[in-house]
């Protein structure tokens, strides 16, 4: 089957624009703390710790892909691991879009494998809900250290509850659908499609599927917490594992709620502020934040872009 070029026109501009914006953001963060001081702090991590940290993050990607396969299987699509993995990683190329919406690229690629858009978007929505649940749980485990962040966690819980309510209560979705049927505008047509996605998402939230997906989410994001902790330890920062877990989770929640591309700006600002308030020197706080985002966000974007470009050239 011939492939439709994916890196042409507006798609190419979105990909390049997101990468350039992210690069400028990280350059600004680095220069803000003084590049020489930041580079010295990063060099403390060294190759050995750096390799171990990357290995943790890659293992986390593997767990998240496993979760993705669980969702696809629940939707009735048993894809071979290797082609499915390439599609999953290719979606990371557009992670630096508001709310990670660019990861919906997977739906375009999966359509070539006869997976309807409603199914792939249902899997993507299930991922976002699972990620949000995992971050809230991790944040709650360390809330006693920073109780002033309770409003942010409550906001995240409310959003999570709203999402679960729409997915878990077909009667509610059905009543919304009946009201939409009375309309004939483009908004109603768009909402009809959203309703279809919600109907399919319910298949990903059976008790058995949800328990497995939640465990995989907690393990995957827990590995990134551990990577963050190892970075801080390599820099000789006096931060406990519980504090590192809370700082990481709250920063990711702040970034997600900001709806900035990839959480850029919001996540970094909160992470640096929390580290500095905990006694970490500003250059080290900035360096730890930059390095963590390089091996989590940027590594994902790089892998996704490489696979996506490779698909276009093949």
Secondary structure, 3 states (H helix, E strand, C coil): CCCCCCCCHHHHHHHHHHHHHHHHHHHHHHHHCCHHHHHHHHHCCHHHHHHHHHHHHHHHHHHHHHHHHHHHHHCCCCCCHHHHHHHHHHHHHHCCCECCHHHHHHHHHHHCCCCCHHHHHHHHHHHHHHHHHHHHHHHHHCHHHCHHHHHHHHHHHHHHHHHHHHHHCHHHHHHHHHHHCCCCCHHHHHHHHHHHHHHHHHHHHCHHHHHHHHHHHHHHHHHHHHHHHHHHHHCCCCCCHHHHHHHHHHHHHHHHHHCCECCCCHHHHHHHHHHHHCCCCHHHHHHHHHHHHHHHHHHHHHHHHHHHHHHHHC
